[in-house]
Amino acid sequence: MSIHLTWRHLGFGLGLLLLLSIVLLAQEYRLFDRAWFNVQQAYEAEDVDHTMGLANYQVEIEGWPLGNLENVSALTYDPDRNTLFTVTNKNPELIELSLDGQILRSITLEGFGDAEAVEYVSPGVYIISDERQQRLIKVQVTDSTTRLVAEDFQQLSLTVGDIGNKGFEGLAYDPASKRLFAAKERDPMRIVEIHGFPHEKSEQPFKLQVESNITRDEGLFVRDLSSLHFDARSGHLLALSDESRLLLELSRKGEVLSSLSLLGGSSGLKDSIPQAEGVAMDHQGTLYITSEPNLFYRFKKVE
């Protein structure tokens, strides 16, 4: 009798421990928050004027290899050239791509450390981040540029939390208000808004303002941030998570409006996107994603 009760109690304890482990794991991956968002989306009619409708996007180019590039990280759209730019952090280079993932040219980066993000600001002007040193570097690129040296350009060092290898993974720029968004990957996961960099008028005093929205950041049901994109038409921000395999659309207030799953079987994907590191959108609303080590994806919205 006592032996039977002992085994019964042991089984109950193990079951309870397993259940607790599952709950803690779900909380770690924000699965409850994500599931609740999906439930809300299922019962709410989509307002096309309110959201970009990421759930309506379907892949049309999947896992296209970008030549022999290694550790492709980040992505930005250049509306003047109608091309894309990415950076590699192994043998650092700035790479220009066509909208179908063809390599157009490569520019050697010297002194940029761990280049993790690139963002278009204005014609020929980009910001490149050095993740490990948490530096933002403004560079200028022309048709003839083949080499960029970090020390030749304007820089901003900005520390948010521990440095390590969890610094600025994503950048986005709002041209109307001249805000630069910088995403810290995790520990803590943060999106900061920077006013005053890049400094455009050297004859005027340098004024820098850095803002954060901790409530918004803690409400994101993703485990990390790997890239950002600002959509000037809607004023919304796209936030990409590699570990959660998810792309979120954030309102001006920081609310999650829509999402795009990067798992196989979703959005027409045959396979999951393995390590999504860069996201960009062109003026027609076409969505582009890069994944380490060298994969390229393009999504179109299905009306």
Secondary structure as UniProt FT lines:
FT   HELIX           2..28
FT   TURN            29..30
FT   HELIX           31..43
FT   TURN            48..50
FT   HELIX           54..56
FT   STRAND          57..65
FT   TURN            67..68
FT   STRAND          72..78
FT   TURN            79..82
FT   STRAND          83..88
FT   TURN            89..92
FT   STRAND          93..97
FT   TURN            99..100
FT   STRAND          103..110
FT   STRAND          115..122
FT   TURN            123..124
FT   STRAND          125..130
FT   TURN            131..134
FT   STRAND          135..140
FT   TURN            143..144
FT   STRAND          147..149
FT   HELIX           150..152
FT   STRAND          155..157
FT   TURN            164..165
FT   STRAND          168..174
FT   TURN            175..178
FT   STRAND          179..184
FT   STRAND          190..195
FT   TURN            202..203
FT   STRAND          209..212
FT   HELIX           214..218
FT   STRAND          227..231
FT   TURN            232..235
FT   STRAND          236..241
FT   TURN            242..245
FT   STRAND          246..250
FT   TURN            252..253
FT   STRAND          256..261
FT   TURN            264..265
FT   TURN            267..268
FT   STRAND          276..281
FT   TURN            283..284
FT   STRAND          287..291
FT   TURN            292..294
FT   STRAND          295..301
//
